[in-house]
Amino acid sequence: MTRRRFPNHITRRQALRGLAWGAACLPLIDVFGGASAFAKNGDSATSDRPTASEGRARAVIEIWMWGGPSHIDTFDPKPDAGQEYCGPLNRAIATNVAGMRLGSSLPLLAAQADKYALIRSMSHGHNGHETASYVTQTGRDPGGRLVYPSLGAVVSRMRGIDSGYTGTVPPYVVLTTLQGRFSETGFLGPRYRPFVTGGDPNRTRFAVEGIVAEGISDQRQRDRRSLLHDLDSLGKAIPGSPDFERLDRCESEAYDLILGDAGRIFDLSEEPDAVRESYGRNTLGQSCLMARRLVEQGVPYVKINARGWDTHKQHFQIMRRKLPELDRGIATLLTDLADRGLLESTVVWCCGEFGRSPRVQWEAPWNGGRSHHGRCFSALVAGGGFRGGQVLGASDSKGVEVAERAVHPRELHGAIVAQLGIDPDAALPNPRALDVRVTAPFGSGSSSRRLPELL
């Protein structure tokens, strides 16, 4: 049989070896968010770059309380509502800001209320996880011809890949798993998807997917890289090829994450034991510490998907564990950012897709649970130019309805992007060429959607 020849007198076997190298590199390319490594070299993916003015903030840390936290057990206590609503969490505690109170399980946060603002009148009216998550994460109402991107994906486009971001770690990082309620990137597409770490930062070694492999030592990674180079006969046969030079750059950046200084960002063993203990030795606490390390390295958007807040049953038993973890994790994060001079340039926002029903469901089969409640819930926002020690809006005496200054998630989104120096009215390209803006219009005049009360 005649041996088939490829261009430049490359044999079929040589070509297959080269393809093996390319396939081996594909997972490493994926670490950087699709074709972003190639986009740096001037291809069409970088055209139509968005512009952004100078803003006070440089990064965002979002703490997503997945499942929906009870607002009256956390940021909007109602101790006078009685057993039917409060159960055993029937006390409110004073904070270091006069007149501002928190649930009794949050004493560390109460001691630094001057660092954050509370919004007690968040509302969108949706009680389904998927729809409520979509509205709160995108700031858009469901339906219509487009699936909109999350705030993280928008920031990734406007402050990341297409705006000169040169960090080795991708510009949008999720700790540690996607919530899977909707497409994070929407119509923006996979180029702006987050880098999802997987693993657990509270483990002895944080096994970041694509970077740290369980049971694989650094030396074995080096040996694997050496083997890949030995197999790269196709690349050696075509010296000076721009395509192979791009693959080489991709490989170098990927292995910098795995074995170089960039990879050390994810190594929490570099932190003193006292610092790790202060955050709390649990997944949420160590995720907060990891988020601080990432923004310290210039990552524009970090989302912590904190599970466990969907408490239809045994709500109060679960809260005995979850609330102290939340209290310690966020309080230490705010203190740490402030001590390092990062709080003024880092927005921290914390909420879930909705609140939980103020009236406790004591009857079977719930036996002391709380249901979904999208009519009224709370959010915490700090740093990046948001004024601490403030309370915006109010709920009624039992936390059932908004009593004062309803706030839709799109208003919070508008305020956050404005603090990042991104114009909320800037065009956001989409496949249908529709008139889509960075954040959805709200009311008359742009200032009405930027929460001027808190800025």
C-alpha positions in Angstrom: 0.0 0.0 0.0 1.3 3.4 -0.9 2.1 5.6 2.1 0.0 8.7 2.0 2.0 12.0 2.1 0.9 15.2 3.8 2.2 18.7 2.8 5.8 19.5 3.4 6.6 15.7 3.1 5.1 14.9 6.5 4.2 11.2 6.9 0.8 10.1 8.1 2.4 8.8 11.3 4.1 12.2 11.9 0.8 13.9 11.4 -0.9 11.7 13.9 1.8 12.4 16.5 1.3 16.1 15.9 -2.5 15.7 16.3 -1.9 13.8 19.6 0.0 16.9 20.8 -2.8 19.2 19.7 -5.4 17.1 21.4 -3.4 17.0 24.6 -3.2 20.7 24.6 -7.0 21.2 24.1 -7.9 20.7 27.8 -5.2 23.3 28.7 -6.7 25.8 26.2 -10.1 25.3 27.8 -8.6 26.5 31.1 -8.3 29.9 29.5 -11.9 30.1 28.4 -12.0 28.8 24.8 -10.1 30.7 22.2 -9.0 33.6 24.5 -5.3 32.6 24.2 -5.6 33.0 20.4 -7.6 36.2 20.7 -4.6 38.0 22.2 -2.9 37.7 18.8 -5.2 40.0 17.0 -7.9 37.7 15.5 -11.5 38.8 15.0 -12.6 37.8 18.5 -11.0 41.0 19.8 -12.8 43.3 17.4 -15.5 45.7 18.6 -13.9 46.1 22.0 -16.0 47.7 24.6 -14.8 50.9 26.3 -15.1 51.6 30.0 -14.4 54.7 31.9 -12.4 54.8 35.1 -14.5 53.5 38.0 -13.8 53.2 41.7 -13.9 49.4 41.8 -11.6 46.9 40.0 -13.1 43.6 41.1 -16.3 42.0 42.3 -16.7 39.1 44.8 -20.2 37.6 44.7 -21.3 35.3 47.4 -24.3 33.5 46.1 -26.4 31.9 48.8 -27.7 29.1 46.6 -31.2 28.0 47.4 -32.3 31.3 49.0 -31.5 32.4 52.6 -34.1 33.5 55.1 -34.0 37.3 55.3 -35.6 37.4 58.7 -32.9 35.1 60.2 -30.0 37.1 58.7 -30.2 40.7 57.5 -33.7 41.7 58.4 -34.7 40.2 61.8 -38.2 40.5 63.1 -38.0 39.4 66.7 -41.5 40.8 67.6 -43.2 38.7 64.9 -43.6 35.8 67.3 -42.9 32.0 67.4 -44.9 31.4 64.2 -42.4 33.4 62.2 -39.2 33.4 64.2 -39.0 30.0 65.8 -35.9 29.8 68.1 -34.1 32.6 66.1 -36.2 35.2 67.9 -33.5 37.8 68.8 -31.9 40.7 67.0 -28.5 42.1 68.0 -27.2 45.6 67.8 -24.4 46.4 65.4 -21.6 49.1 65.5 -24.0 51.3 63.6 -26.8 53.0 65.6 -30.2 51.6 64.8 -29.0 48.9 62.5 -29.6 45.3 63.8 -28.9 41.8 62.5 -30.0 38.3 63.4 -28.5 37.1 66.6 -26.4 34.4 64.8 -24.2 37.1 63.0 -22.2 38.7 65.8 -19.0 39.1 63.8 -20.8 40.9 61.0 -22.6 43.0 63.6 -19.2 44.3 64.8 -18.4 45.8 61.4 -21.7 47.0 60.0 -20.0 50.2 59.1 -18.3 48.4 56.2 -21.4 47.3 54.3 -24.9 48.3 53.3 -28.1 46.2 53.6 -30.9 46.3 51.1 -34.0 45.0 52.8 -36.5 45.5 50.0 -35.2 43.3 47.2 -38.1 42.0 45.1 -38.9 40.3 41.9 -42.0 38.2 42.7 -40.7 34.8 41.4 -40.7 31.7 43.6 -39.2 29.1 41.3 -35.4 28.5 41.6 -34.6 28.7 37.9 -36.6 31.8 37.2 -35.6 33.6 40.3 -31.9 32.7 39.8 -32.1 34.0 36.2 -33.7 37.3 37.3 -31.3 37.9 40.2 -28.2 36.9 38.3 -29.0 38.7 35.0 -31.2 41.6 36.2 -33.6 40.7 33.4 -37.2 39.4 33.4 -37.7 35.9 31.9 -39.1 35.4 28.4 -38.3 37.3 25.2 -36.1 36.4 22.3 -32.7 36.3 24.2 -31.2 34.4 27.0 -29.2 37.1 28.9 -25.8 36.6 30.5 -25.1 36.7 34.2 -23.4 39.8 35.7 -20.2 37.8 35.9 -20.2 37.1 32.2 -20.9 40.7 31.4 -18.0 41.9 33.5 -15.8 39.2 31.9 -16.6 40.8 28.5 -16.4 44.4 29.6 -13.5 44.2 32.0 -11.8 41.0 31.0 -11.0 39.3 27.7 -11.9 42.1 25.4 -10.6 45.0 27.5 -6.9 44.2 27.7 -7.0 41.8 30.7 -3.7 40.0 30.7 -3.9 37.9 33.8 -3.0 34.2 33.6 -6.1 33.2 35.7 -9.3 33.7 33.6 -11.2 36.9 34.3 -14.4 35.1 35.7 -13.9 32.4 38.3 -16.5 30.3 40.0 -15.8 28.6 43.3 -16.5 25.7 43.2 -19.4 24.5 41.0 -21.9 26.0 38.6 -25.4 26.2 40.0 -26.8 25.0 36.7 -30.0 26.9 36.9 -29.4 28.7 33.5 -26.7 29.4 31.0 -24.2 31.7 32.7 -23.1 33.3 29.5 -26.4 33.5 27.7 -26.1 35.1 24.2 -22.5 36.1 24.8 -21.5 32.5 24.2 -18.8 30.1 25.5 -16.0 32.6 25.1 -17.2 34.3 28.3 -18.0 31.3 30.4 -16.5 31.2 33.9 -13.5 29.1 34.9 -15.1 26.6 37.4 -12.6 25.4 39.9 -14.3 22.2 41.1 -12.7 20.7 44.2 -12.9 22.0 47.7 -10.6 24.7 49.0 -10.9 23.3 52.5 -9.2 20.1 51.5 -5.5 19.6 52.3 -4.8 20.2 48.6 -7.3 22.3 46.6 -7.8 20.1 43.5 -8.6 22.7 40.9 -9.9 21.1 37.8 -7.5 21.3 34.9 -4.7 22.6 37.2 -4.3 20.2 40.2 -5.1 16.5 39.6 -5.7 14.2 42.6 -2.8 11.9 43.1 -0.6 13.5 40.4 2.6 15.1 41.8 4.2 18.2 40.3 7.1 16.0 39.2 4.8 13.7 37.3 3.2 16.8 35.6 6.7 17.8 34.5 7.4 14.3 33.2 4.1 14.5 31.2 5.1 17.8 29.7 8.4 16.4 28.7 6.7 13.5 27.0 4.4 15.8 25.1 7.4 17.7 23.8 9.0 14.4 22.7 5.9 13.6 20.7 5.7 17.0 19.1 7.3 15.8 15.8 4.9 17.8 13.7 5.7 21.1 15.4 9.4 20.4 15.0 8.9 19.6 11.3 7.4 23.0 10.7 9.6 25.5 12.5 8.3 29.1 12.7 4.6 28.2 12.1 2.4 30.9 13.6 -0.2 28.3 14.5 2.2 26.2 16.5 3.7 29.3 18.1 0.2 30.1 19.4 -0.1 26.5 20.7 3.3 26.9 22.4 2.1 30.1 24.1 -1.1 28.4 25.2 0.9 25.5 26.6 3.3 27.9 28.5 0.4 29.8 30.1 -1.4 26.6 31.0 1.6 25.1 32.6 2.3 28.3 34.4 -1.1 27.7 36.1 -0.2 24.1 36.9 3.5 24.4 37.9 4.5 28.1 37.9 3.8 31.1 40.1 0.3 31.5 38.8 -0.6 28.1 40.0 0.4 29.1 43.5 -2.6 31.5 43.7 -4.8 28.4 44.3 -2.4 27.0 47.0 -4.0 28.0 50.3 -1.2 26.2 52.2 0.8 29.4 51.5 -1.6 31.3 53.9 -0.7 31.3 57.6 -2.7 28.8 59.7 -4.1 31.7 61.7 -5.5 33.3 58.6 -7.1 30.1 57.4 -8.7 29.5 60.9 -10.0 33.1 61.0 -12.0 32.5 57.8 -13.3 29.2 59.2 -12.1 25.7 58.2 -15.1 24.9 55.9 -15.8 25.2 52.2 -17.4 28.6 52.4 -14.8 30.2 54.6 -11.9 28.9 52.5 -13.7 30.0 49.3 -13.8 33.5 50.8 -10.1 33.3 51.4 -9.6 32.0 47.9 -11.6 34.9 46.5 -9.4 37.4 48.3 -6.3 35.8 46.8 -7.9 36.0 43.3 -8.9 39.6 43.4 -5.5 40.4 44.9 -4.0 39.0 41.6 -6.3 41.2 39.5 -9.2 38.8 38.6 -12.2 41.0 37.9 -15.0 38.7 38.9 -15.2 35.9 41.5 -18.4 34.1 42.3 -18.7 31.8 45.3 -21.6 29.4 44.9 -22.4 28.6 48.5 -24.8 25.7 48.7 -27.3 24.6 51.4 -29.8 27.4 51.8 -32.8 25.6 50.3 -34.3 24.7 53.7 -37.8 23.4 53.2 -37.2 21.0 56.1 -35.2 21.2 59.3 -34.5 24.8 58.7 -33.4 25.8 62.2 -31.1 22.7 62.6 -29.4 23.7 59.3 -29.1 27.3 60.3 -27.2 26.4 63.5 -24.4 25.3 61.2 -24.8 27.6 58.2 -25.2 31.0 59.9 -21.9 30.8 61.9 -20.1 29.8 58.8 -21.6 32.7 56.8 -20.9 35.1 59.7 -17.2 34.2 60.0 -16.5 33.9 56.3 -17.9 37.3 55.2 -16.8 39.2 58.3 -13.2 38.0 57.9 -13.3 38.7 54.1 -14.4 42.3 54.7 -11.7 42.8 57.4 -9.0 41.2 55.3 -9.8 43.2 52.2 -9.9 46.4 54.3 -6.6 45.6 56.0 -4.9 45.1 52.6 -6.3 48.2 51.1 -8.5 46.2 48.7 -12.0 46.9 50.0 -12.3 50.3 48.3 -11.6 48.7 45.0 -13.6 45.5 45.5 -17.4 45.2 45.5 -18.7 42.4 47.7 -22.3 41.4 47.2 -24.2 38.6 48.9 -27.7 37.3 48.4 -29.7 34.4 47.0 -32.3 34.0 44.3 -35.0 35.0 46.8 -35.7 34.9 50.5 -37.7 32.3 52.5 -41.2 32.4 53.7 -41.4 34.4 56.9 -44.0 32.1 58.4 -42.5 28.9 59.4 -44.1 25.7 58.1 -44.3 23.7 61.3 -46.7 21.2 59.9 -45.7 17.8 58.4 -43.9 17.0 56.2 -41.9 20.3 56.6 -41.6 20.1 60.3 -40.1 23.5 60.8 -39.1 24.6 57.3 -39.3 27.7 55.2 -40.5 27.9 51.6 -39.5 30.2 48.7 -40.3 33.9 48.9 -39.5 36.2 46.0 -41.8 39.1 47.1 -39.3 40.4 49.6 -35.7 39.5 50.5 -32.4 41.1 51.5 -28.9 41.6 50.1 -25.6 42.8 51.5 -23.3 45.0 49.5 -19.9 46.4 50.5 -16.7 48.0 49.1 -16.0 49.5 45.7 -17.5 52.8 46.6 -20.7 51.6 48.3 -21.2 53.4 51.6 -21.2 51.2 54.6 -23.5 51.6 57.6 -26.6 52.1 55.5 -30.0 50.4 55.2 -32.0 50.8 52.0 -35.6 49.9 51.9 -37.8 48.1 54.5 -40.1 45.2 54.7 -43.3 45.1 56.7 -43.5 44.0 60.4 -43.3 40.3 59.5 -41.0 40.5 56.5 -43.7 39.4 54.0 -44.0 42.4 51.7 -41.8 45.3 50.8 -43.0 48.3 52.8 -40.5 50.9 51.5 -38.4 51.4 48.3 -38.6 48.2 46.4 -35.3 47.3 44.7 -35.2 45.1 41.6 -32.0 43.1 41.0 -31.4 45.2 37.8 -30.8 48.3 40.0 -28.1 46.5 42.0 -26.5 45.3 38.8 -26.5 48.9 37.4 -24.9 50.2 40.5 -22.2 47.5 40.5 -21.2 48.0 36.9 -21.2 51.8 37.3 -18.8 51.4 40.2 -16.6 49.3 37.9 -16.5 52.2 35.4 -18.8 50.4 33.0 -21.6 52.5 31.5 -24.9 50.7 32.3 -26.2 52.1 29.0 -23.4 50.8 26.8 -24.4 48.5 24.0 -24.0 44.8 24.6 -23.5 43.0 21.3 -25.9 40.1 20.6 -26.6 37.6 17.8 -29.9 39.3 16.8 -28.4 42.7 16.6 -31.0 44.0 19.0 -30.7 47.2 21.1 -29.4 45.5 24.2 -27.7 47.5 27.0 -25.3 46.3 29.7 -28.1 46.5 32.3 -31.8 46.7 31.7 -33.5 50.1 31.8 -35.3 50.9 35.0 -37.5 53.9 35.6 -36.7 57.3 34.0 -33.1 58.4 33.9 -30.1 56.3 34.5 -29.5 57.4 38.1 -32.7 55.8 39.2 -31.2 52.3 38.6 -27.8 52.9 40.2 -28.9 53.0 43.9 -27.7 56.6 44.5 -28.7 56.2 48.2 -25.8 53.8 48.7 -23.1 55.6 46.6 
